[in-house]
């Protein structure tokens, strides 16, 4: 469907909801949210999935919001360009990156994904179609970034591009304490030669800071390391193996550019190991990872999770803190939850008001500071009350240490607690100015309704109860993932990445 025709249809549907003062959700066709699904009226924008234009001269891409990262990178690499910030999962969309808080290993340099966006086209809650940028409706442009679609529907995005190169030269810097790992990361983000910086903390005495530099050169005697093919290692396991015996020096490798950008896709960092733990009769080894490769890419893992209705029992949180309190927070999670590994991602400072993580450091200083995102992903209690308590304590400790969470995840704050962390007055004024008061608020979208979840469990009939039992829940999740469009997207793409002069995702 041509873009203008699609926008006209969407605007018409939105006007109907506005006339009724009825809130709605936005249906994109896929999601990377880990929150429980909610039933509500929706506006379908799944057709907005096209790369409209790549301008090599201006180094910009004009794309619709449902374009996933792999499709975007494929299109831009044909012109020798890439987005400055590319989210690590290929199914994350451009619109999701703008409306959420999407940071990656280049975010210490470029900020969140939305900070690389030049302008957006939006359908406001009253059906008006407008453009927002730093110079046109700048308050809407800033406010909608991270506001989860609660100020209107983003329908077109122009984003910046940078020059691509064939490889990323990677160095793995082993450290023996959490403190040393954080200090090394702070040191590396100050090095202007680094294009990418992140880290993995495997335990209190095994941390690895990973730095990357874009390059067209690779020594002749070196073979590039890949992570996309079924026999390839999962990235986090590879890094661990490369650094487990050497506690002082660093290891250097060369990774084809797009392989690096999506290096965490197989296994979803390390969350995919939970699928093997769910089916304990399936060993976790190189052969089973090869045999089950179709099912352990992130598109499939998200679909399987939602299909199995197993949204509770695993903590999947990104939590951002000032560097001064990050080690205290890791000590807390180690004691309370014993979840390892942890992902470290340095983020550029944000100026409030915003729904992105930001901090005013505990104490008298009110200066905005850079933050360290900690990816906390692992098994928690399967008892719902205990699971909720674990999350509540985690949120309390995060607030105590001057941190904020990324709002794609489970959120258990009460409404007063939530708005004590964010600027409700600023947000309400934006909603009123842009006719969005009838839409769901950010809090409405992110809160987990614990009471409803308990009632649902109590009122389930036997036909529904067995669907939530082991192993049926997992098997139904796999079946739902196989039937999904995302499975077809995965199966139709031959994951063979090349340099910027090649097509990156050759269709099979």
C-alpha positions in Angstrom: 0.0 0.0 0.0 1.5 3.5 -0.9 2.5 5.5 2.1 0.0 8.3 1.6 -2.9 5.9 1.3 -1.8 4.0 4.4 -1.6 7.3 6.4 -5.0 8.3 5.3 -6.5 5.0 6.5 -4.7 5.3 9.8 -5.7 8.9 10.3 -9.4 8.0 9.6 -9.3 5.2 12.2 -7.7 7.5 14.8 -10.3 10.2 14.2 -13.1 7.6 15.0 -11.4 6.7 18.3 -10.9 10.4 19.1 -14.6 11.2 18.5 -15.4 8.5 21.1 -12.7 9.6 23.5 -11.7 5.9 23.4 -8.1 4.9 24.1 -6.4 2.4 21.8 -3.2 0.5 21.3 -1.0 0.3 18.2 -0.6 -3.0 16.4 2.7 -3.2 14.7 2.6 -6.9 13.7 5.4 -7.9 16.1 6.8 -6.9 19.5 10.0 -7.1 21.6 8.1 -6.2 24.7 8.3 -8.7 27.6 5.2 -7.3 29.3 2.0 -9.4 29.5 -0.3 -8.8 26.6 -3.4 -6.7 27.2 -6.7 -6.8 25.3 -7.8 -3.5 23.9 -8.9 -1.7 20.7 -6.0 -1.1 18.4 -5.0 0.7 15.2 -3.2 -1.5 12.7 -0.1 0.1 11.3 1.6 -3.2 10.3 1.6 -2.2 6.6 4.1 0.6 7.4 7.2 -1.6 6.8 9.0 0.0 3.9 12.4 1.6 3.4 11.2 4.7 1.4 14.5 6.3 0.5 18.2 6.2 1.1 20.0 9.4 0.3 23.7 8.7 0.0 24.6 12.4 -0.5 22.8 13.6 2.6 23.6 10.3 4.4 20.0 9.9 5.5 17.4 7.1 5.4 13.6 7.7 5.2 11.8 4.7 6.6 8.4 3.6 7.9 8.3 2.6 11.6 7.9 -1.2 11.2 11.1 -1.6 9.3 13.3 -4.0 11.3 17.0 -3.5 11.9 18.2 -6.2 9.6 16.1 -4.8 6.7 17.3 -1.3 7.4 21.0 -2.4 7.5 20.6 -4.4 4.3 19.2 -1.3 2.6 21.8 1.1 3.9 24.8 -1.2 3.3 24.1 -1.3 -0.4 25.1 2.4 -0.3 28.1 1.8 2.0 26.3 3.4 5.0 24.9 2.2 8.3 22.8 3.9 11.1 25.0 5.2 13.9 23.1 3.2 16.5 21.8 -0.3 15.4 19.9 -2.3 18.0 21.4 -5.7 18.5 18.3 -7.8 17.7 17.4 -7.8 13.9 13.7 -7.7 14.6 13.7 -4.5 16.6 12.0 -1.9 14.5 12.8 1.7 13.7 9.6 2.9 15.2 10.3 0.9 18.4 13.7 2.4 18.6 12.3 5.9 18.5 9.3 5.4 20.7 11.3 3.3 23.3 14.7 3.7 24.8 17.0 1.9 22.5 20.7 2.0 23.2 23.6 -0.1 21.9 27.4 -0.3 22.1 27.7 2.9 20.0 25.4 4.9 22.3 28.3 6.3 24.4 29.1 8.2 21.3 25.8 8.9 19.5 23.2 8.5 22.3 19.9 6.6 22.1 18.6 5.6 18.7 16.2 8.5 18.6 19.1 11.0 19.0 20.1 9.9 15.5 16.7 10.8 14.1 16.3 14.0 12.1 12.5 14.2 11.9 9.3 12.1 12.3 5.9 12.2 10.7 3.1 11.5 13.2 -0.6 11.0 13.3 -1.8 12.8 16.4 -4.6 11.5 18.6 -7.1 13.7 16.8 -6.1 12.4 13.4 -4.0 15.3 12.3 -0.8 14.4 10.3 2.2 16.5 11.4 6.0 16.6 11.2 8.2 17.0 14.2 11.9 17.8 14.4 14.4 19.9 16.4 13.1 23.0 14.6 9.4 22.1 13.9 7.4 21.1 17.0 10.6 20.4 18.9 8.6 19.7 22.1 6.7 16.9 20.5 9.9 15.6 18.8 11.6 15.3 22.1 8.6 14.2 24.1 7.5 11.4 21.8 11.0 9.9 21.9 10.7 7.2 24.6 7.0 7.9 25.3 5.9 4.6 23.8 3.4 6.0 21.3 1.3 7.8 23.9 1.5 11.2 22.1 0.6 9.9 18.7 1.5 7.3 16.1 4.9 7.6 14.4 4.4 6.9 10.7 7.7 8.0 9.0 11.2 8.6 10.2 14.2 10.3 8.7 17.4 9.1 10.4 21.1 9.8 10.0 23.6 7.4 8.5 27.4 7.2 8.8 30.1 5.6 6.6 30.3 1.8 6.8 33.4 -0.3 6.7 34.0 -4.0 6.0 34.9 -5.1 9.5 34.9 -4.3 13.2 38.2 -4.8 14.8 37.3 -6.2 18.3 39.4 -6.3 21.4 38.3 -8.3 24.5 39.8 -6.8 27.7 39.7 -9.2 30.6 39.3 -7.8 34.1 39.2 -9.7 37.5 36.8 -7.6 39.5 33.6 -5.7 38.9 35.2 -2.4 39.9 38.1 -2.9 37.4 35.6 -3.8 34.7 33.6 -0.6 35.2 36.8 1.5 35.4 38.1 0.0 32.2 34.8 0.7 30.5 34.9 4.3 31.6 38.5 4.6 30.2 37.5 3.1 26.8 34.6 5.4 26.2 37.0 8.3 26.4 39.1 6.9 23.6 38.0 8.6 20.4 39.3 5.7 18.2 36.6 3.4 19.7 33.4 3.2 17.7 31.8 0.5 20.0 32.1 -0.2 23.7 30.2 -2.7 25.8 30.9 -5.4 28.4 29.9 -8.7 29.9 30.3 -9.6 33.6 30.3 -13.4 33.9 31.0 -13.4 37.7 32.6 -11.2 40.3 36.0 -12.2 39.2 35.5 -12.5 35.4 34.6 -9.3 33.5 35.3 -8.5 29.8 35.1 -5.0 28.3 34.7 -5.2 24.5 35.9 -2.4 22.2 35.3 -2.1 18.5 36.8 0.0 15.7 35.4 0.2 12.2 38.0 -0.8 9.6 38.4 -1.9 6.0 41.7 -3.7 6.7 42.3 -7.1 8.1 45.6 -8.9 8.3 46.0 -11.6 5.5 46.7 -14.3 8.0 43.5 -13.7 10.0 40.2 -15.3 9.3 37.1 -13.2 10.2 34.9 -14.5 13.1 31.2 -14.9 12.4 28.2 -15.5 14.7 25.2 -15.9 12.4 25.6 -19.5 11.0 24.2 -22.5 12.9 27.7 -23.9 13.7 29.0 -20.6 14.9 29.4 -20.0 18.6 27.0 -17.8 20.6 28.8 -14.5 21.0 28.8 -14.5 24.8 30.1 -18.0 25.0 32.8 -17.2 22.5 34.0 -14.2 24.5 34.0 -16.2 27.7 36.1 -19.0 26.1 38.6 -16.4 24.6 39.2 -14.8 28.0 38.7 -17.5 30.6 42.4 -18.4 31.0 44.0 -15.0 30.6 43.3 -12.4 33.3 45.6 -9.6 32.1 46.0 -9.1 28.3 43.4 -8.7 25.6 42.4 -10.7 22.5 41.9 -9.2 19.1 39.5 -10.4 16.4 37.9 -9.1 13.1 34.2 -9.5 12.6 32.3 -8.6 9.4 30.3 -5.4 10.1 26.8 -6.7 10.0 27.8 -9.9 11.9 29.0 -7.6 14.7 25.8 -5.5 14.7 23.7 -8.6 15.3 26.2 -10.6 17.2 23.8 -11.2 20.1 20.9 -12.5 18.0 21.6 -16.2 18.3 20.6 -16.9 21.9 19.3 -13.5 22.6 22.4 -12.6 24.5 22.2 -15.5 26.9 18.4 -15.6 27.6 18.0 -18.4 25.0 19.6 -20.8 27.4 16.4 -20.7 29.5 14.7 -22.7 26.7 17.2 -25.5 27.3 16.6 -25.3 31.0 12.9 -25.5 30.4 13.4 -28.8 28.6 16.1 -30.3 30.8 16.3 -33.5 28.7 17.8 -31.4 25.9 21.6 -30.9 26.5 23.1 -27.5 25.9 26.0 -28.1 23.6 27.3 -27.1 20.2 25.3 -29.9 18.4 21.9 -29.0 20.0 22.5 -25.3 19.3 23.1 -26.3 15.7 20.1 -28.6 15.5 17.7 -26.1 17.1 19.2 -23.0 15.5 15.9 -21.9 13.9 14.4 -21.6 17.3 17.0 -19.7 19.2 17.1 -16.5 17.2 15.5 -13.5 18.9 12.5 -13.3 16.6 11.6 -16.8 17.5 12.4 -16.5 21.2 10.0 -13.5 21.7 7.2 -15.3 19.8 7.7 -18.4 21.8 7.6 -16.5 25.1 4.3 -14.8 24.3 2.9 -18.0 22.9 3.7 -19.9 26.0 2.2 -17.2 28.3 5.3 -17.5 30.5 5.8 -13.7 31.0 6.4 -14.3 34.7 9.2 -16.1 36.4 12.1 -14.6 34.5 13.6 -11.1 35.1 14.3 -9.3 31.9 15.3 -5.8 32.8 17.6 -3.1 31.6 18.6 -0.8 34.5 20.6 2.4 34.1 22.6 3.8 36.9 25.3 6.5 37.5 28.8 5.0 37.4 29.3 5.9 41.0 26.6 3.4 42.2 26.8 0.7 39.5 29.0 -1.6 41.5 26.7 -1.3 44.6 23.8 -2.3 42.4 25.7 -5.3 41.0 26.6 -6.4 44.5 22.9 -6.2 45.3 21.7 -8.3 42.3 24.4 -10.9 43.0 23.2 -11.3 46.6 19.5 -11.1 45.9 19.1 -12.9 42.6 22.5 -14.5 41.7 21.9 -13.8 38.0 24.9 -14.0 35.7 26.2 -12.9 33.2 25.3 -9.2 33.2 25.5 -6.8 30.2 27.2 -3.4 30.5 26.3 -0.7 28.0 27.5 2.9 28.4 25.0 5.6 27.6 25.4 9.2 26.9 23.8 11.6 29.4 20.2 12.6 28.9 18.6 15.9 29.9 15.2 15.7 31.6 12.3 15.8 31.2 12.4 12.5 29.4 11.2 8.9 29.7 14.7 7.7 28.9 16.8 6.7 31.9 18.6 9.7 33.5 19.9 10.5 36.9 20.6 13.3 39.3 23.3 11.7 41.4 22.4 11.0 45.0 23.5 13.8 47.2 23.7 17.6 46.6 24.8 17.5 43.0 22.0 18.0 40.4 24.2 17.7 37.4 23.1 15.3 34.7 25.6 12.5 34.3 26.4 9.7 31.9 24.9 6.4 32.9 25.8 2.7 32.7 23.0 0.3 31.6 23.1 -3.1 33.2 21.2 -5.9 31.4 19.8 -8.2 34.1 18.3 -11.2 32.4 17.7 -14.5 34.1 15.6 -16.9 36.1 13.7 -15.7 39.1 10.9 -17.2 41.3 8.0 -19.0 39.6 5.8 -18.1 42.5 3.9 -14.9 41.4 3.9 -13.2 44.8 7.6 -13.9 45.3 8.4 -12.8 41.8 6.5 -9.5 42.3 8.4 -8.9 45.6 11.7 -9.5 43.8 10.9 -6.9 41.2 9.6 -4.4 43.7 12.8 -4.7 45.8 14.8 -4.3 42.6 12.9 -1.1 41.6 13.4 0.3 45.2 17.1 -0.4 45.1 17.4 1.2 41.7 15.7 4.3 42.8 17.8 4.4 46.0 21.0 4.3 43.9 19.9 7.1 41.5 18.9 4.9 38.6 16.0 4.4 36.2 14.8 1.4 34.2 14.2 1.0 30.5 10.4 0.8 30.2 10.1 -2.1 27.8 10.2 -4.4 30.8 7.9 -5.4 33.7 7.1 -2.4 35.8 5.6 -2.8 39.3 5.7 0.8 40.6 2.5 2.2 42.0 1.2 5.2 40.0 2.5 7.7 42.6 5.9 6.0 42.7 6.1 6.1 38.9 5.3 9.8 38.6 7.7 10.7 41.4 10.4 9.5 38.9 9.1 11.3 35.8 7.9 14.8 35.1 4.1 14.4 34.9 3.4 18.1 34.6 5.6 18.3 31.4 4.0 15.2 30.0 0.4 16.3 30.8 1.0 19.6 29.1 2.3 17.8 26.0 -0.7 15.5 25.9 -3.1 18.4 26.2 -1.3 20.5 23.5 -1.3 17.6 21.0 -4.8 16.3 21.8 -3.5 13.1 23.3 -5.3 13.2 26.7 -7.7 10.4 25.6 -4.7 8.0 24.9 -3.2 5.6 27.4 -0.4 7.2 29.5 3.1 5.7 29.6 2.2 4.4 33.1 -0.9 2.7 31.7 1.1 1.0 29.1 4.0 -0.3 31.2 2.4 -1.2 34.5 1.8 -4.9 35.3 -1.7 -5.5 36.7 -0.8 -8.1 39.4 -4.3 -8.3 40.6 -5.6 -9.2 37.2 -2.9 -11.7 36.6 -3.8 -13.5 39.9 -7.5 -13.4 39.0 -6.8 -14.8 35.6 -4.9 -17.7 37.1 -7.6 -18.5 39.6 -10.4 -18.4 37.0 -8.7 -20.6 34.4 -10.6 -23.6 33.3 -8.9 -27.0 32.9 -8.4 -26.5 29.2 -6.5 -23.3 29.9 -4.7 -24.7 33.0 -3.0 -27.5 31.1 -1.8 -24.9 28.5 0.3 -23.3 31.3 1.8 -26.6 32.6 5.1 -28.1 31.7 5.9 -29.1 29.0 2.7 -27.9 27.2 3.3 -24.2 27.7 6.7 -24.4 26.0 5.5 -26.6 23.2 2.6 -24.3 22.5 5.0 -21.4 22.5 7.2 -23.1 19.9 4.2 -23.9 17.8 3.0 -20.3 17.9 6.4 -19.1 16.9 6.5 -21.5 13.9 3.2 -20.2 12.7 4.2 -16.6 13.0 5.2 -14.2 10.3 8.5 -13.7 12.2 9.4 -17.3 11.7 8.9 -16.8 7.9 11.1 -13.7 8.1 13.8 -15.7 9.7 13.5 -18.7 7.4 13.5 -16.6 4.2 16.7 -14.8 5.1 20.0 -16.6 4.5 22.1 -15.1 7.3 25.3 -14.5 5.4 26.7 -11.1 6.1 29.4 -9.4 4.0 31.1 -6.1 3.7 29.3 -2.8 2.7 29.9 -3.6 -1.0 27.8 -6.7 -0.8 24.1 -7.4 -0.2 23.9 -8.4 3.4 20.9 -10.6 3.7 20.6 -12.7 0.6 17.1 -14.1 0.2 17.1 -17.9 0.1 
